[in-house]
Amino acid sequence: FKTLRWSGFFIAVTLLVACSDDMNDVGLEISPDSNVLVYHDSTTILSSYTIAMDDTIRTSSVSNFIAGFMLDPRVGKFFQNNFMTEVETKGKPYSFGENPVADSAYLFIHFTSINGDANTPQTLAFYELNLDKLLRTLNGKPNTDDELRQYWNPGAFLGNLTFTPADGDSVYGIKLPQSVAQRLIVPYSSHYYDTVEHFNLNVFRGIYAIAKPLAHRGGTCNFSFLDSTIQLYYHNNNYDSLMYKYAVSSSTTKYNLFKREFNSSINIVPLNTEPDLAMQQPLCYVQSFNGLETRIDISNIKKWADSGYYAFNKAILTVYPDY
């Protein structure tokens, strides 16, 4: 988070003199005989506001998974980052062999970095997505619990991951329920491995990762989706120690989801609402990931434009971050 204090807006304006409409005079007397008159040199009035950003769910530009929980006593009660993703098969028919038996299945997730407190352990809870809801239909919908509840099943719990971000770049494995491993390999399942769409609709669609609440601090964690997979380990009558990998690729449908609850002491202007002067504040906030943005109004600039011909020689906006 960044909080910003406005120190003022300094404008030096030069009066335009000896103007001529004759185009033949253009470029003459670049260095005039007399000094240019500095007409005005002062500060002007600023109005600054904290604006809520659009939290509509979008799937574009998801370059990595974002998950984690963070508390900031000045700005918000909590900031929770979750993600949803489908998984892919190899997209072609596959045979598990004669009498295949699932030994285990693991979800592997690649943690890369954190923005925030790296020493507080984070916990992610993983759930299975509903088979009958195409995840891409979530695109453009409001980021609300009622909307998201259509896409995942709270009773289809897959497992927890607790880790400390300070441990650095790591790949973590979460063992999935044996019932999920068996469902991936039962004889009828292999019939749906011919296309990714058939697999997602009939066998397994994907996962929903939810960051568990923290008592203090925390941060936003980044995960590489290209190195995040589900791996099924199995054997059959002829071979032991076999493995099939389900991947997340650049074409897989996936979403980063952000939940925010701000302190009531922050006067936040709702999205698509024109602020009035009663909502202005000297201390404003900016936050990434569909959080907050700052708007600055310079109300009396138009009065200068209406009062004659001016040339702006310099305009300086000075901002001090208040961490």
C-alpha positions in Angstrom: 0.0 0.0 0.0 1.0 3.5 -0.6 -0.5 6.6 1.1 0.2 9.9 -0.5 0.3 13.4 0.9 0.0 16.4 -1.5 2.4 19.2 -0.7 1.0 21.6 -3.2 0.9 22.4 -6.9 3.3 25.1 -8.1 2.5 26.9 -11.4 4.6 29.6 -13.0 2.8 31.3 -15.9 4.2 33.6 -18.6 2.0 36.2 -20.2 2.0 36.1 -24.0 2.6 39.6 -25.4 2.8 41.1 -28.8 0.8 38.3 -30.4 0.1 38.6 -34.0 -2.2 36.7 -36.4 0.1 37.3 -39.3 1.7 33.9 -40.1 4.7 35.8 -41.7 5.7 37.0 -38.2 6.0 33.4 -36.8 9.5 32.9 -35.5 10.5 36.6 -35.4 11.9 38.1 -32.2 12.5 34.9 -30.5 14.7 36.8 -28.1 12.6 40.0 -27.5 14.2 43.4 -26.7 12.3 43.6 -23.3 12.0 41.0 -20.5 9.1 38.7 -20.6 6.7 39.6 -17.9 6.1 36.9 -15.3 2.4 37.4 -14.6 1.6 34.8 -11.9 3.6 32.6 -9.6 1.6 30.9 -6.9 0.1 27.7 -5.5 -3.3 26.5 -6.5 -6.0 24.4 -4.7 -6.0 20.7 -5.0 -8.8 18.3 -4.2 -7.7 14.7 -3.7 -9.9 11.6 -3.4 -9.4 7.8 -2.8 -11.4 5.9 -5.4 -12.5 2.3 -5.4 -11.3 0.4 -8.4 -13.3 -1.9 -10.7 -13.4 -5.4 -9.1 -15.1 -7.1 -12.1 -13.5 -10.5 -12.6 -11.2 -10.7 -15.6 -9.1 -13.5 -17.0 -6.8 -11.4 -19.3 -3.2 -10.8 -18.5 -3.0 -13.5 -15.7 0.8 -14.0 -15.8 1.0 -15.8 -12.5 -1.2 -17.0 -9.6 -1.7 -14.5 -6.7 -2.7 -15.7 -3.3 -2.3 -14.6 0.3 -3.8 -12.8 3.2 -2.8 -9.4 4.6 -3.8 -7.1 7.3 -3.1 -3.4 7.4 -4.6 -1.5 10.4 -4.4 1.8 8.7 -6.0 0.9 5.4 -8.2 -2.2 5.6 -9.5 -4.9 7.9 -8.3 -7.5 5.5 -7.0 -8.1 1.9 -7.5 -11.6 0.6 -6.1 -12.9 -2.7 -7.3 -16.2 -4.1 -7.2 -17.9 -7.5 -9.2 -20.4 -9.6 -7.8 -22.5 -12.5 -8.8 -25.3 -14.7 -6.3 -28.1 -15.5 -5.5 -29.8 -18.8 -4.8 -33.3 -20.0 -2.6 -34.0 -22.9 -5.6 -33.7 -25.1 -5.5 -37.1 -26.8 -6.7 -40.6 -25.9 -4.8 -42.3 -23.2 -4.7 -45.9 -21.8 -3.7 -46.6 -18.2 -3.1 -50.3 -19.1 -4.6 -53.4 -17.7 -6.2 -53.2 -14.3 -4.8 -49.8 -13.4 -4.7 -48.8 -9.7 -4.1 -45.2 -8.4 -1.4 -45.0 -5.8 -1.6 -41.3 -5.1 -2.2 -37.9 -6.6 -0.4 -34.6 -5.7 -1.0 -31.0 -6.5 2.3 -29.2 -7.0 2.4 -25.4 -6.8 5.5 -23.2 -7.4 5.9 -20.3 -5.0 8.2 -17.6 -6.4 8.0 -14.4 -4.3 5.9 -12.3 -1.9 5.0 -8.6 -1.6 4.7 -7.9 2.1 5.7 -9.7 5.3 7.7 -12.8 4.4 8.1 -14.2 7.9 4.4 -14.8 8.7 3.3 -18.3 7.6 0.5 -18.4 5.0 -2.1 -21.2 4.6 -3.9 -21.9 1.4 -7.0 -24.2 1.3 -7.7 -26.0 -2.0 -11.1 -27.0 -3.2 -12.4 -28.7 -6.4 -14.2 -26.7 -9.0 -17.7 -27.8 -10.1 -17.7 -30.0 -13.3 -20.8 -28.4 -14.8 -19.6 -24.8 -14.8 -17.2 -23.6 -17.5 -14.8 -21.4 -15.8 -14.6 -18.9 -18.7 -18.2 -18.0 -18.1 -17.0 -16.2 -14.9 -15.3 -13.6 -17.0 -16.8 -10.1 -16.6 -19.0 -11.0 -13.7 -19.1 -9.2 -10.3 -16.5 -10.4 -7.8 -19.1 -11.5 -5.2 -19.4 -14.6 -3.0 -22.8 -15.4 -4.6 -21.3 -15.4 -8.1 -18.2 -17.4 -7.1 -20.3 -20.0 -5.2 -21.7 -21.3 -8.5 -18.2 -22.5 -9.5 -16.9 -24.4 -6.6 -18.0 -26.8 -3.9 -17.1 -26.1 -0.2 -17.6 -29.8 0.5 -15.0 -30.9 -2.1 -12.0 -30.1 0.0 -8.6 -31.2 -1.6 -6.1 -30.2 1.1 -4.2 -27.4 2.9 -0.7 -25.9 2.3 1.0 -24.0 5.1 4.3 -22.4 4.2 6.6 -19.5 5.2 7.4 -17.2 2.3 10.8 -16.3 3.7 11.9 -19.8 2.8 12.2 -18.5 -0.8 11.5 -20.0 -4.2 10.0 -23.4 -3.6 7.7 -26.1 -5.2 5.2 -27.5 -2.7 3.3 -30.7 -2.9 -0.2 -31.3 -1.5 -1.5 -34.8 -1.4 -5.0 -35.0 -2.9 -7.7 -37.3 -1.4 -7.4 -40.9 -2.6 -11.0 -40.6 -3.9 -9.8 -38.0 -6.4 -6.8 -40.1 -7.5 -9.1 -43.1 -8.0 -11.6 -41.0 -10.0 -8.8 -40.0 -12.3 -8.0 -43.6 -13.2 -11.2 -45.7 -13.1 -11.8 -47.4 -16.4 -14.5 -45.0 -17.6 -12.3 -42.0 -17.0 -9.8 -42.8 -19.7 -12.7 -42.4 -22.2 -12.7 -38.7 -21.5 -9.0 -38.1 -22.1 -9.4 -37.5 -25.8 -10.0 -33.7 -25.3 -9.5 -31.3 -22.5 -13.1 -30.3 -22.7 -14.4 -33.8 -22.2 -12.0 -34.3 -19.2 -13.1 -31.1 -17.5 -16.8 -31.8 -17.9 -16.8 -35.4 -16.8 -13.7 -36.1 -14.6 -12.0 -33.1 -13.1 -12.3 -29.4 -13.9 -9.8 -27.6 -11.6 -8.9 -26.1 -8.3 -9.9 -23.1 -6.2 -7.2 -21.8 -3.8 -8.4 -19.7 -0.8 -6.0 -17.8 1.5 -6.9 -18.5 5.2 -7.2 -15.4 7.5 -4.3 -14.2 9.6 -4.2 -12.5 12.9 -1.6 -9.9 11.8 0.5 -8.7 8.9 0.9 -11.1 5.9 1.3 -10.3 2.2 0.6 -11.2 -1.4 2.3 -14.3 -2.7 3.1 -15.0 -6.3 3.0 -18.5 -7.9 4.1 -19.6 -11.3 1.3 -21.4 -13.0 3.6 -22.9 -15.7 5.3 -25.0 -13.0 2.1 -25.9 -11.1 0.7 -29.4 -12.0 -1.3 -32.3 -10.7 0.5 -35.6 -11.0 -1.2 -39.0 -10.7 1.0 -42.0 -9.7 -0.4 -45.4 -10.5 0.5 -49.0 -11.5 -1.1 -51.7 -13.6 -0.6 -55.5 -14.2 2.5 -54.9 -16.3 4.2 -51.9 -14.9 4.8 -50.1 -11.6 5.7 -46.5 -10.7 3.8 -44.9 -13.6 2.8 -41.2 -13.7 0.4 -39.0 -15.7 0.7 -35.2 -15.5 -2.2 -32.7 -15.7 -0.9 -29.2 -16.5 -1.8 -25.5 -16.3 -0.7 -23.7 -19.5 -1.0 -20.2 -20.9 -4.3 -21.2 -22.6 -5.9 -22.6 -19.5 -8.8 -20.6 -18.1 -7.7 -19.0 -14.8 -8.5 -16.1 -12.6 -6.9 -14.1 -9.8 -9.6 -13.1 -7.3 -9.4 -10.2 -4.8 -11.5 -9.6 -1.7 -11.1 -6.3 0.2 -12.6 -4.8 3.3 -11.4 -1.2 4.1 -11.5 0.7 7.3 -14.6 2.8 7.8 -12.3 5.8 8.6 -11.2 5.9 5.0 -13.5 8.1 2.9 -13.6 6.0 -0.2 -15.5 7.2 -3.3 -17.5 4.3 -4.9 -16.6 3.3 -8.5 -18.3 5.4 -11.2 -19.3 8.0 -8.7 -18.5 11.7 -9.2 -16.9 12.8 -5.9 -18.0 16.0 -4.2 -15.8 18.3 -2.0 -17.1 16.6 1.2 -15.3 13.4 0.2 -11.9 15.0 -0.3 -9.0 14.1 2.1 -5.4 15.2 2.4 -4.2 11.6 2.9 -5.0 9.3 0.0 -4.4 5.7 -0.7 -3.3 3.6 -3.7 -3.4 -0.2 -3.9 -2.8 -2.7 -6.7 -4.8 -5.8 -7.5 -8.2 -4.1 -7.8 -7.8 -2.0 -4.7 -7.7 1.8 -4.5 -6.6 4.6 -6.8 -6.2 8.3 -6.2 -7.8 11.1 -8.1 -6.6 14.7 -8.0 -8.8 17.6 -9.2 -7.3 21.1 -9.9 -10.4 23.1 -9.8 -9.3 26.6 -10.7 -7.3 25.8 -13.8 -10.3 26.6 -16.0 -10.5 30.0 -14.4 -7.0 30.8 -15.6 -7.9 29.6 -19.1 -11.0 31.9 -19.1 -9.1 35.0 -18.0 -6.7 35.5 -20.9 -3.8 34.1 -22.9 -1.3 32.2 -20.8 1.7 30.0 -21.4 2.5 27.4 -18.7 6.2 27.6 -18.1 6.3 24.9 -15.4 3.9 22.8 -13.4 5.2 20.7 -10.5 3.2 18.2 -8.5 5.0 17.0 -5.4 3.9 13.8 -3.7 5.2 12.3 -0.5 4.6 8.6 0.3 3.5 8.0 3.8 4.2 4.3 4.4 
